[in-house]
Amino acid sequence: MPRGTMLVMNVWAIHRDPELWEEPQRFKPERFDKEGEAQKVMPFGLGRRSCPGAGLAHRLMGLTLASLVQCFEWERVSIEQIDMREGKGVTMPKKEPLRAMCRARVLAGNTNVRKDFL
């Protein structure tokens, strides 16, 4: 594969592969107690075996982001342009973490408090 290619895996098929799992259609969490088995699982899979809290997490992330935008005034720490390159990892983290300063707005309480966030 060429460098930089986005790879999309069929997690549903991997979780049901009889070459990887003994009785792949049965729910047997004890199978991961064996040495090396935990590296084969992708816990946030698809279908019946997906994360039951995914819907709640999506809603809460939107609420959390909205609260941060509404309750704080944000500024960059440095005058440099923000580096938007991607780092390594499944969740596409930033190569260089964003550093910002925030100040609570009047509606959120004390306006003199400044926090440094990574």
GUGU-538014 format. One line per 10 residues: their letters; for each residue z, x, y of N, C-alpha, C, CB. Coordinates in pm, 1 decimal. Each point is the difference from the previous one (the first is absolute). Glycine has a CB too. Example, Ala and Ser with C-alpha at 12.3 -4.5 7.8 and 13.67 -1.06 7.14 Angstrom:
BEGIN
as) 780.0 1319.0 -569.0 0.0 -89.0 119.0 0.0 90.0 120.0 124.6 -189.2 -117.3 ~ -196.6 154.2 222.3 6.0 82.0 119.0 73.0 -77.0 109.0 -214.5 118.4 -62.8 .
//
This chain:
BEGIN
mprgtmlvmn) 0.0 83.0 -117.9 0.0 -83.0 117.9 0.0 87.6 124.4 120.4 -182.1 -124.7 ~ -191.6 142.3 226.1 0.3 76.6 124.5 136.8 -8.6 68.7 -247.6 -42.4 26.0 ~ 281.9 148.0 45.4 125.4 4.6 73.2 5.8 -113.9 102.2 11.0 250.4 -32.3 ~ 103.9 -313.1 44.7 17.9 -107.7 96.8 -38.4 -137.1 -52.9 -41.3 166.3 175.0 ~ -2.7 -173.8 -300.7 -38.1 -128.2 -58.6 124.0 -85.4 -22.4 -200.4 106.0 -110.4 ~ 193.9 -234.2 148.1 110.7 -90.6 -26.6 -15.8 -52.4 -142.2 20.3 -64.9 246.1 ~ 82.7 81.4 -325.6 -3.5 -39.3 -139.6 78.8 -128.7 -16.6 -22.5 240.4 -74.3 ~ -39.7 -342.2 16.8 66.7 -126.3 -26.8 13.1 -12.6 -151.3 -91.7 -109.0 213.1 ~ 214.9 95.4 -260.3 24.0 -6.7 -143.3 22.7 -143.8 -43.5 97.0 230.7 4.9 ~ -130.9 -259.0 -129.6 25.3 -130.6 -58.4 136.1 5.4 -68.6 -249.5 -46.4 -31.8 .
vwaihrdpel) 354.1 18.1 108.1 136.6 8.3 -50.3 22.2 -101.5 -110.4 78.4 79.8 223.4 ~ -138.1 -194.8 -211.1 13.1 -104.2 -102.9 -44.7 54.2 -134.8 -38.2 -179.8 172.1 ~ -76.7 247.1 -175.4 -52.2 54.8 -126.2 86.8 115.4 -50.9 -231.9 -67.3 69.6 ~ 281.2 151.9 19.3 85.5 112.0 -41.7 128.4 -51.7 -63.5 -95.3 142.9 183.8 ~ 154.0 -246.6 -126.0 124.4 -54.2 -53.7 -20.4 -70.3 -133.8 81.9 -25.8 233.1 ~ -203.2 -5.7 -268.2 -26.8 -70.2 -125.7 -81.5 83.0 -98.9 9.0 -211.9 127.2 ~ -14.0 342.2 -106.6 -77.7 88.9 -86.6 77.7 27.5 -128.8 -111.1 105.6 202.0 ~ 58.6 -148.9 -319.2 72.1 22.8 -125.5 8.4 147.3 -38.2 -74.7 -224.0 -73.2 ~ -8.5 309.7 131.8 11.2 143.3 -27.4 119.9 62.2 71.6 -248.0 9.4 -29.8 ~ 292.3 -71.1 138.0 116.7 49.1 73.9 129.6 -67.3 -43.5 -149.9 46.2 191.9 .
weepqrfkpe) 140.7 -175.6 -224.3 120.3 -79.7 -24.7 -0.8 -60.7 -139.6 13.4 -49.7 244.0 ~ 105.3 45.7 -301.6 20.1 -73.8 -123.2 23.3 -145.2 39.9 97.0 203.1 -124.4 ~ -170.6 -295.0 70.9 9.0 -142.5 34.7 -8.9 -20.5 152.0 141.0 -39.7 -206.0 ~ -255.5 68.2 266.3 -10.6 -3.7 146.7 16.8 -138.6 61.6 -148.9 193.3 -20.5 ~ 128.6 -299.8 -55.6 12.0 -134.7 56.8 144.0 -51.2 2.9 -229.8 -45.1 -81.6 ~ 322.5 116.7 17.4 140.9 -40.2 -1.4 76.9 69.6 111.5 -12.9 -37.8 -247.7 ~ 104.7 -34.6 308.7 87.6 58.1 101.8 113.9 71.7 -70.9 -59.1 -181.2 169.0 ~ 57.8 314.2 -161.7 102.7 81.2 -65.4 42.9 111.1 95.9 -95.6 -51.3 -231.1 ~ 186.8 23.9 323.2 41.4 103.2 95.3 66.5 120.3 -66.3 27.7 -179.6 167.3 ~ 26.7 162.3 -286.2 65.9 111.9 -68.6 -98.9 108.9 -39.4 171.9 -159.0 -84.7 .
rfdkegeaqk) -300.3 129.5 85.1 -99.8 101.5 -37.2 -0.4 118.4 97.3 -139.2 -181.5 -102.4 ~ 188.3 161.6 223.1 -1.8 106.8 100.0 119.0 93.8 -12.5 -121.8 -153.1 151.1 ~ 214.7 122.7 -243.8 112.9 89.3 -23.5 -43.3 125.7 -76.0 153.1 -198.9 -1.6 ~ -267.9 194.6 -64.4 -49.0 115.4 -75.1 -47.3 109.0 95.7 -67.1 -150.4 -190.9 ~ 75.3 273.5 146.5 -42.6 115.2 80.0 -149.4 -10.0 32.7 179.3 142.3 -107.8 ~ -215.8 -133.1 235.4 -139.6 2.7 42.3 -64.6 -135.8 19.8 -13.6 210.5 -118.0 ~ 77.5 -318.2 76.1 -60.7 -132.8 11.9 2.2 -52.2 143.5 69.5 -45.8 -234.4 ~ 31.8 82.0 311.2 12.9 -51.3 136.7 -114.9 45.1 89.6 247.0 -0.3 -29.4 ~ -312.4 112.1 -3.7 -111.5 48.8 82.1 -126.2 -82.8 -19.3 96.9 228.1 -13.3 ~ -102.7 -310.4 -88.2 -119.3 -80.0 -27.5 -1.2 -133.0 74.2 -10.0 107.8 -221.9 .
vmpfglgrrs) 125.1 -152.6 268.0 9.1 -133.1 59.3 -27.4 3.8 150.7 165.6 -64.1 -177.4 ~ -228.0 -41.5 225.6 -19.7 -21.1 143.0 70.9 -131.2 31.4 -225.8 127.5 9.1 ~ 350.9 -122.4 35.4 83.1 -120.0 6.3 -50.4 -109.3 93.7 186.2 147.5 -52.6 ~ -263.6 -113.5 153.5 -50.8 -103.5 89.3 -140.2 -36.9 -44.5 141.1 84.1 193.0 ~ -151.8 -129.2 -315.9 -128.0 -32.1 -60.8 -54.8 -133.0 47.4 67.7 131.8 -196.5 ~ -152.4 -188.8 116.3 -66.7 -124.8 33.9 30.8 -105.8 -104.5 -182.3 126.5 116.7 ~ 155.3 -250.2 -82.6 17.0 -108.0 -96.2 146.0 -32.1 -24.6 -212.8 67.6 -105.5 ~ 244.2 -104.0 -18.7 136.0 -40.6 -34.5 100.2 112.6 15.8 -96.0 -164.0 -156.9 ~ 51.1 286.2 148.3 91.6 113.7 8.0 10.4 56.8 141.5 -55.1 52.2 -236.9 ~ 9.7 -124.8 332.8 4.4 51.3 137.6 141.7 -9.5 56.1 -240.1 -68.4 34.4 .
cpgaglahrl) 259.5 131.3 77.1 130.5 0.9 66.0 32.2 -140.8 50.1 -30.0 243.2 67.6 ~ 140.6 -302.2 -112.0 31.6 -136.0 44.7 37.7 -8.2 147.9 74.9 -47.2 -231.0 ~ -38.3 160.3 292.8 40.0 -1.2 140.2 -110.8 37.4 96.5 224.7 54.7 -76.9 ~ -349.0 -38.8 29.0 -109.7 44.9 86.8 -25.9 -97.4 115.0 -101.7 115.1 -196.9 ~ 101.0 -244.4 169.5 -24.4 -99.6 105.8 108.0 4.1 107.0 -115.5 -144.5 -166.9 ~ 240.6 153.3 123.4 111.1 8.9 94.8 -8.8 128.7 81.1 143.6 -135.8 -154.8 ~ -177.7 245.3 89.2 -11.6 129.2 70.1 -108.2 -5.9 107.4 76.8 119.4 -207.6 ~ -189.5 -182.2 178.6 -106.8 -11.2 99.7 46.2 -80.3 121.5 -170.5 14.8 -183.5 ~ 242.1 -124.1 159.2 49.4 -81.4 111.2 104.6 76.4 82.1 -44.7 -208.0 -135.0 ~ 135.0 276.3 67.0 105.4 72.7 71.2 -54.7 118.1 79.2 159.7 -69.3 -177.2 .
mgltlaslvq) -263.8 134.4 127.0 -57.8 111.5 75.5 -58.9 -49.3 132.2 -49.8 120.6 -215.7 ~ -17.2 -234.4 212.3 -53.3 -57.4 124.4 111.0 -36.4 97.2 -195.2 -87.1 -127.5 ~ 302.5 28.5 76.3 114.0 -36.5 84.2 67.8 124.5 56.9 33.4 -207.9 -137.0 ~ -17.7 311.0 54.4 62.7 124.5 44.6 -83.0 67.4 108.8 102.0 28.2 -227.1 ~ -232.5 -19.0 205.9 -88.1 61.2 99.6 3.0 -78.9 130.7 -147.3 87.5 -184.2 ~ 142.0 -219.6 174.7 5.1 -83.2 120.5 131.1 19.9 75.0 -148.9 -167.8 -111.3 ~ 259.5 180.1 38.7 130.4 22.3 63.7 4.6 135.3 70.5 108.0 -143.8 -174.7 ~ -163.7 246.8 111.9 -2.7 132.7 63.2 -83.3 -1.0 127.4 27.9 105.6 -224.8 ~ -139.9 -175.3 222.7 -86.1 -7.4 118.5 67.2 -82.3 110.0 -204.5 21.0 -146.2 ~ 267.5 -132.3 107.4 60.5 -88.1 98.6 128.7 56.7 59.6 -100.8 -190.5 -121.9 .
cfewervsie) 181.2 257.7 43.2 134.0 39.4 43.8 8.8 139.8 61.0 84.1 -147.6 -176.2 ~ -189.7 227.8 163.8 7.4 137.1 49.9 -121.1 36.6 84.1 134.2 60.2 -199.4 ~ -113.1 32.2 292.4 -109.4 62.8 74.1 -23.7 134.6 -65.5 56.6 -119.6 220.2 ~ -181.2 150.7 -253.5 -33.0 120.3 -76.5 -75.9 100.7 85.1 -6.3 -137.1 -208.5 ~ 37.2 266.0 191.1 -69.7 109.5 68.3 -21.8 113.6 -99.1 102.4 -63.9 223.7 ~ -211.5 138.7 -202.8 -21.5 120.8 -80.1 96.9 108.2 43.6 -242.8 -58.3 -31.0 ~ 281.2 146.2 -60.5 89.3 110.7 31.7 -76.2 110.4 72.3 142.0 -55.5 -200.0 ~ -264.5 83.3 154.1 -79.7 106.5 60.7 -122.2 -59.9 68.8 79.2 164.2 -175.2 ~ -150.3 -79.6 251.1 -119.5 -47.0 69.3 -125.5 17.6 -84.4 109.5 55.6 216.0 ~ -94.6 5.6 -335.5 -115.0 22.0 -88.3 -54.3 -132.9 -52.3 93.4 224.5 -65.6 .
qidmregkgv) -221.8 -223.6 30.0 -59.5 -118.1 -62.8 65.4 -22.1 -136.4 -220.2 38.3 121.7 ~ 227.3 -161.5 -164.4 59.8 -32.6 -129.5 -95.8 40.3 -110.9 130.1 -191.5 101.5 ~ -79.7 266.6 -198.2 -79.1 46.1 -114.3 -9.1 -114.0 -101.1 72.1 242.3 35.9 ~ -192.2 -296.5 -56.5 -17.8 -114.7 -89.2 -50.8 39.8 -138.4 -45.0 -138.4 200.7 ~ 45.6 269.2 -232.9 -46.7 41.3 -133.0 96.1 -49.4 -107.2 -110.6 203.2 99.3 ~ 53.1 -229.9 -217.6 79.6 -48.7 -112.1 59.6 115.9 -77.2 -144.1 -203.1 -15.5 ~ 267.8 184.7 -30.5 64.1 96.7 -86.6 -23.7 -37.0 -145.4 173.5 45.8 175.2 ~ -104.8 22.3 -265.1 -13.8 -29.0 -142.4 102.5 -104.1 -40.4 -86.2 232.2 -44.2 ~ 46.3 -321.6 -44.3 92.0 -101.3 -50.8 -71.3 -130.4 -24.2 186.3 109.4 120.3 ~ -123.1 -195.0 -197.3 -59.1 -128.4 -37.2 -7.0 -94.5 118.7 86.5 30.2 -231.3 .
tmpkkeplra) 10.8 -23.9 321.9 7.4 -95.0 110.4 -69.2 48.2 126.8 212.0 -78.4 -96.3 ~ -291.3 184.8 87.3 -75.4 56.3 112.0 90.6 36.3 118.4 -197.7 -135.1 -73.2 ~ 295.8 224.3 52.4 86.0 40.4 112.2 -77.3 85.5 99.9 200.3 -8.2 -151.1 ~ -148.2 17.6 272.2 -61.6 85.9 101.2 24.7 145.0 -38.1 31.6 -175.5 180.7 ~ -128.6 261.3 -152.3 15.4 142.9 -28.9 113.9 59.0 82.6 -245.5 16.8 -54.2 ~ 251.2 -49.9 180.8 109.1 40.1 88.6 74.3 -127.0 41.6 -127.9 206.6 84.4 ~ 257.7 -215.8 -109.8 74.7 -121.6 35.5 -6.6 -29.4 149.8 152.5 42.7 -193.1 ~ -156.8 -168.3 226.0 1.2 -42.6 139.9 142.7 7.6 52.3 -200.0 -151.8 -36.5 ~ 217.2 218.1 149.0 131.1 7.3 64.4 -8.2 -81.6 128.2 51.1 230.8 -98.9 ~ 43.8 -321.0 114.5 0.3 -87.2 116.9 142.9 -23.6 45.8 -212.8 -110.6 -76.6 .
mcrarvlagn) 226.3 80.1 204.5 129.4 -35.5 57.5 -1.4 -149.8 26.1 30.9 230.7 105.8 ~ 82.7 -293.5 -127.4 6.8 -142.6 31.7 120.7 -27.9 87.4 -114.7 -56.8 -215.9 ~ 101.7 -45.0 297.1 107.9 -45.4 87.8 10.4 -150.3 -20.6 -37.1 187.6 173.3 ~ 158.4 -234.3 -198.9 20.5 -142.8 -21.4 -35.2 -76.8 126.2 180.3 48.0 -168.1 ~ -250.4 -156.0 151.7 -30.3 -87.1 114.4 126.5 -77.5 37.3 -244.8 -21.0 -70.3 ~ 245.1 -40.5 186.5 116.2 -74.1 47.7 39.9 -108.7 -98.8 -68.4 47.5 235.8 ~ -28.2 -114.6 -296.8 31.8 -109.0 -91.2 65.8 48.9 -127.9 -190.5 -126.1 94.4 ~ 181.8 255.9 -124.3 58.4 51.8 -123.6 135.8 64.6 21.3 -228.9 35.0 -84.1 ~ 282.3 -35.0 202.9 132.8 56.9 21.8 -1.9 113.2 99.9 59.6 -64.5 -229.8 ~ 10.1 171.6 199.7 18.9 113.4 89.4 -132.2 73.3 23.9 236.7 23.1 -81.4 .
tnvrkdfl) -279.1 -9.6 205.3 -127.1 65.1 32.6 13.9 150.6 18.4 -72.1 -211.4 107.0 ~ 194.0 263.5 -106.3 19.0 143.7 21.0 -7.8 81.1 -128.8 140.7 -56.8 194.9 ~ -146.0 -8.1 -308.0 -1.7 69.6 -129.1 -142.4 41.4 -33.3 200.7 -131.0 -79.3 ~ -219.5 261.1 47.8 -131.0 50.0 -43.2 16.0 54.2 -141.5 -71.4 56.9 239.5 ~ -25.1 -83.8 -322.8 2.0 46.8 -138.3 -129.0 76.1 -27.1 146.0 -194.9 -73.1 ~ -135.9 299.5 -6.4 -116.6 77.0 -40.1 -35.4 -40.3 -142.0 61.4 194.2 152.8 ~ -181.8 -250.4 -171.4 -45.0 -45.4 -131.2 -107.8 91.7 -51.9 56.7 -235.9 58.0 ~ -59.6 255.2 -188.5 -107.2 74.7 -65.4 -98.7 -96.7 -56.9 152.8 189.5 -52.9 .
//
